[in-house]
């Protein structure tokens, strides 16, 4: 969830199908107008711009970010996923603009909030509380969080879903896909139907707060023996399909750890990477949304608070096994085995390897060199990222070789990439090689 600044005004979330479609129409028109204006400007200066360059301008990215943040729901969630998943591979200007989708703080005005809670709890819902803070303490893509206090003094965090979000998921996903198709940003040969179906499924699951309540309780049990983590406690008596009630847990943004001592940053990231490995290999259950706002830090206890389990999903055994084979090959420094394991796991498409074998091998070699360095891995040293970005961009220009990995792999990789981004933000140093090696050992069950 995104911490609200406290200064933003409430803005009613479009809940009707036609209202939301109108915003998409406005977005498409604005982007098209931006393309024409930018194209005319570049032609006047003697350039011959490509359509992709005209679409991905800062002005158009700003239009997309503003309109998707207004829509909230699935539309904004997809934008957040793009900005987080692309990570270091996005140009810095676009990464900064798209990050607005993770930090925007629009929320429901009080009247809209009251209607939602009355529908879930009844018209006299305020009598349940000694105090209910009308202004949200956090706002995100699917819901916003309010602080409340029960008559017995218990402090709660109440997550309230935006109206119309659940009903608009399928249409929002289809509209975003249409925008991408019409814009020419996706090749016609790429079949994204399975990805769209899975996106709809996951977003429907995230919009089911009863399901999230189950996942919240499950993670609380799984981490009961891990004192370095704090998971809020579920209050099921106030939880409904559109309202999630849990204990209020204090904490500051995890980014504040940037100024913490090196050993604290290293320990926090060691714990988070260890959690990812347990999710992937031991539990076969993973919270797949690595948004920084889903982590909070408690300076007084030096514990990490874990939030938002709507994106938690079970993983098939073959997904973990695919990662294990890939990591084992990387630890062995075997380029050919890495390439073959990457194809088998679906990371790489065979067409890309056939057409760009030399580039693929150079990217693998860069990664193997980094993994082979003795001692802790320095996430703050990003020199190799530029090399990977350059080579990856060259492969990506060949649209005929574009490839979608298996859905579960996409979600796992999203969690891994987001965790690495946080480690880079904190400039942590962690002996990842030793941690991974323990899971790749031949004698491990």
Buried (B, 14 or more C-beta within 10 A) or exposed (E): BBBBEEEBEBBBBBBEEEBBBEBBEEBBEBBBEBBEBBBEEBEEEEEEBEEEEBBBBEBBBBBBBBBBBBBBBBBBBBBBBBBBBBBBBBBEEBBEBBBBBBEBBBBBEEEBBBEBBEBBBEEEBEEBBEEBEEBBBBBBBBBBBBBBBBEEEEEBBBBBBBBBBBBBBBBBBBBBBEBBBEBEEBEEEBEBEEBBEBBBEBBBBBBBBEBBBBBBBBBBEBBEEBEBBBBBBBBEEBBBBBBBBBBBBEBEBBBEBEEBEEEBBBBBBBBBBBBBBBBBBEBBBBBBBBBBBBBBBBEEEEBBBBBBBBBBBEBEEEBBEBBBBBBBBBBEEBBEBBBBBBBBBBBBBEEBBEBBEEBBBBBBBBBBEBBEEEEBBBBBEEEBBEEBBEBBEEBEEBEEBBBBBBBBBBBBBBBBBBBBBBBBBBBBBBBBBEBBBEBBEEEEE
